[in-house]
Amino acid sequence: MQETVGSKGVRFDIYTKDDKRVFDIEVQTTSQKNLPKRSRYYQSVIDLDNLSHGEKYSQLKDTYVIFLCLSDPFSENLPVYFFENICRTDNKIKLNDGTYKVFFNASEYAKMENDEEKNFFKFLAGHKAENALTKSIEEKVIIARKNMEWKKLYMTWQQTIDEEKDIAFEEGVRQGMERGLYEARIENAKAMLADGMEPNLVAKYTGLPIETIESELN
């Protein structure tokens, strides 16, 4: 999803909704850096996607941004961290804005509330499939790995990601070079003005607008 041309786009691992709720589920197998800020941004993108022009705020669905983490994202040894907005001066008062952020910690699967959760997160943490759900997932993973069409789609998707990274890097380099050249022209203009050169000549030789010379450098 990318709400505007200039905004940062996001790819959700799993995105699903019903009449009242929206769920984004992310399987976090690598770096957990900036998960809180990521969850905030994902939440905002979901809201923009689910409220059309002219609709009332009351029509916003409850949204859940859920991260399934292999390790502890907050280092407090909890199996799950559930966040919603509450009043800091009286934590019995909830904002009731319908936004929730949930971080599961697979490394503490033994502390999960029910057997289904325990078995699922134990399997996610790399252990053997032990119940019907995890065995079903394991079978589907094996089938997916053998599916050449799926592999082709995955490689195409990965190639798109890599290409977008290259484009972003090149754009960053270009902007950095432009900024460096601009700053160099500013320094040259300052030196010319200090030597007594007229602003119109400084503008001519540096390529800076005369307005910049008059407003920022005098």
N, C-alpha and C positions, 0 to 999 in steps of 0.2 A: 504494500500500500504506500502511496505517495500522494498526499493531499494537495500539494502545490508543486509547481515546477522547481522552485527553489528550496523546498523543504527536504529534510532527510527521509528517505524511504525506508520501510522496514519489511522484513519477511517473517511471517509467523510460521512456526513449526506446525501448529494445529490451531485453526480458527473456526469456531462453530458457534451457533446461536439458536435460540428458540424465541418465542414471543416476548419473553420478559428478560432474558439474560444473554450475555455475550461472554464467550470464553476464549482466551488466548492461552495456549499451553506450550511452554518452551522446555525442551529437554536440554539441560545444561551439562555437557560432558567435558567441557574445557574450562577456560578462564572464567571466573565469576566476578571479574572486575566490573564495577559500575552497575551491578544488577539493580540497586534501588533506583538510580536515575533512569536506567533502561525501562524499568517497569512503569515509571512515571510517564515517559515518552510514549510507550506503547499504549498506555491508558488514554492519552490525549488523541492519538491517531484513531483509536477505536471509536471514541466519542464523535470525532469529526465525521467518521465514516457512517455512523448510525443516526445522525441528526441532519435531516435535509433542510434546505432554506425554507423558512417560514414555519417550521415545526416548533412546538413548545418544548421548553426544557423538561417538562414533566414526562415527555415521551422518550427521554433517554432511558435506555435499558440498564439494568444492573450489569456491571462489567467485572470480570475476574481475570486478572493476569496471574498466571500460575507458572512457576519455575520448578521443574523436577531436577534437583541438583544431586550429583553423585557424592559431593562432600558438603561440609557444613558451611553455608554462606555467611553466618554470623558468629561462628565459633562459640556458641552457647550450649551445644550438645542437646538441642531440641530436635525432635523428629519433624516438626512442622512449625513454621512461623507464619501467623495469620495477622494481616494488618488491615485496619479500617480507620477512618478519620474520627477522632474523638476530641472532646474539649480538654485541654491540658489543665485548666483550672478546676474542672470537675469531670473526672473520667467516666462518670455515669452518664454524661450527656454525649450522645453520638450525633455526628453531623448528618447521618442518613442520606448521604449523596449517592449511595449505591455503587461505590467503588471499593474493590477489595484486591489485595495483593497477597499471594500465598507462595511461600517458598518451602518445598519439601526437601528434607535432608535424608537421602537414601542411606547414608552411613549409619544412621540411627534407626534402621528399620525395625529393630527389636522392640522399640518403644512405641511403634504405631498402635493406634487404638483398636484395630480389628485385624483378623487373620488375612483378609483379602489385601489390605494395605501392606501388611508385613510381607506377604509372599511376593507382591508386585515389586516393592522397593528392594527386597532382598535379591530378586531376579535382576532388577535394574543395576544393582551394585555388583553384579557379575557372578552370582551364585546360580546353582542349578534350578531349572523350572520345577516347581513342586505341586502346583495346583492346575486346574483346568484353564484358568485365564493365562497364566504364564506359559503353559505348554502350547496354548493356541498362538500366543505371540511368537514363541520360538519357532513354531512351524511356519508362520507367515514370513518371518525373517529369512528362513532357509529358502522358501519359495522366491522371495524377492531377490535374494542374492543370485539365484539361477535365472532370473527373468532378464533376458538381454534387452528387451524393450525398456524395462525399468532402468537398467544400467545406462542405456542411451539417453533417456530423459534426465537422469541424474547428472551425467557428464555434461549435457547441454546446459543444465541449470548451473553447474559448477563453473563452466566456461563463462557463462554470463556474469557470474559474480566476479570472477577474475578479471574480466574485461572492464567491468565497472570500477574495480579497484584501480586498474591501470589508468583509466580515464581520470579518476579522482586524483591520483598521484600526479599525473601530467598537468592537470588543472592547478593543483597546489604549487607545483614548480613554476608554472607560467605566472601565476599571481605573485609568487615570491620574487621572481625576476622583475616583473613590472613594478612592484613595490620598491625593490632595490634601486632600479633606474630612476624612479620618481624621487626617492630620498637623495640620490646623488645629484639630481638636477636642483633640488632645493638647496643643498649645500653649496653648489656652484653659484646659484643665484645670490645666496647670502654673501659669498666672497666678492662677487661682482659689485653688489650694492655697497659693500664695505669699502671698495676701491673707488667709489664715486660714480659708477656707471649709471646712466639714466634707466629707470624702470622699463621703458619701452624697448631699449636695446637688450636689457637682461632677458626680457620675454622673448625677443627674437632669437637670441643665441642659445637659450636653454629650452625653448619650446614650451615653456610654462605660460598659462593664460595671464594676461596683464592684471586681471582681477586678483589672481593668487599672489602676484608680486606686490600689489598695492595693499591687499588686506592682511596677508599673513606674514610678509617678510619686512614690511616697513614698521 
